Amino acid sequence: MNFKKFITYLILFNLVSLIVIIFLFLFNPKLFYFRSWEFFDDFVYKGLKSKTHIFEESGDLSRGYLFQKFSKKNKISVNDLGNRLACFNNMNQNSALMLGSSALFGSYISDEETLPKLLCKNYPEISFYNGSRIHEMNLLKIKEFKFDTIIFTAAEFEGFDKYCRVLDTFKKDRTILSSNDLKIKNMKYSWNNKDLLKRPIKYLSFKLNVLLDTSKTFLSPNEHIYLNRTLQQKEEKEINCIKELNNYFKKQKLKTIFLYFPEKRTIIPNTNIKKESHANKSYISSISTKLFENNINYLDTVKCLSKSKNYNKNIFYFHDTHMTPYGIKELSNCFMKKNFF
């Protein structure tokens, strides 16, 4: 075969394949996402898709395999501001704003299974707002919203530092917002939206890496997959950050409560992970006494989950870093036993 023709056919084949992939992405983008909140970032928060979706999630650690054995269909719903639904009613006398990331949002979790939703059922007299992943502390500036409690949550590996980093800016910016200022704005599909077009290419690159990596199996394993990531904050810095947040919002007449969503390896040790250095050991339980001495409301989630029945099997998903509905329910039960309210 003529070499130039071969190169031309190869380029055309790749070009046509790319066009087909892009059109498939625009027609059914959910096929290209492992986690629901990533899809919401790209589509729902930009007003390109509706605020409620049935989504089949396969987990963030399943990316390294061609085929996944574990998936779960979830109903994911957000309000006009893009926040996951809970039970917020501004007419209630007592309202709690919950702040956090993907775990509080409910990655791999259906609407009725999220931690805020379970607390709604446990505390019918309190109005809970799930302020995870979008707007966060700016929700305190909305003139129509009234909160008397803030529940700060954080993934163990990242800690509460993300709140302390924006606290100075939050103090200085006295802007009062309307809920209309933060509502999802409708946009239109655009070929110029490069971020959207990157998604199918990124998804396929994961799959291609599996095909080319001889150390990987195409089929995901039956046991837990672990992600060995280093804790970003040291214990002393975490304690100081929590104190700073507690003291500031206490002056604002707001009650604060703190809890971590622990790493999977903290709750379910894996012998295949190399022994961690002292600096990277979990500090969730060790800071408990120090915070108690400072009258700070804090839930020791490691102590809570380690006492759960069959915790080594049911607390976390096999192929995801996030907790199962069973794990979240155990967390809500421990929250109730602490009598924070």
Secondary structure as UniProt FT lines:
FT   HELIX           3..27
FT   HELIX           29..32
FT   HELIX           36..39
FT   HELIX           40..44
FT   TURN            45..47
FT   STRAND          52..57
FT   HELIX           60..62
FT   TURN            63..64
FT   STRAND          72..78
FT   TURN            80..81
FT   TURN            90..91
FT   STRAND          94..99
FT   HELIX           102..105
FT   TURN            106..108
FT   HELIX           111..113
FT   HELIX           115..122
FT   TURN            124..125
FT   STRAND          126..130
FT   HELIX           136..141
FT   TURN            143..144
FT   STRAND          149..155
FT   TURN            156..158
FT   HELIX           161..172
FT   HELIX           179..182
FT   TURN            191..192
FT   HELIX           194..212
FT   TURN            214..215
FT   HELIX           235..251
FT   TURN            252..253
FT   STRAND          255..261
FT   HELIX           264..267
FT   TURN            271..272
FT   HELIX           278..280
FT   TURN            284..287
FT   HELIX           288..293
FT   TURN            294..295
FT   STRAND          297..299
FT   HELIX           301..306
FT   TURN            309..310
FT   HELIX           311..314
FT   TURN            318..319
FT   HELIX           325..337
FT   TURN            338..339
//
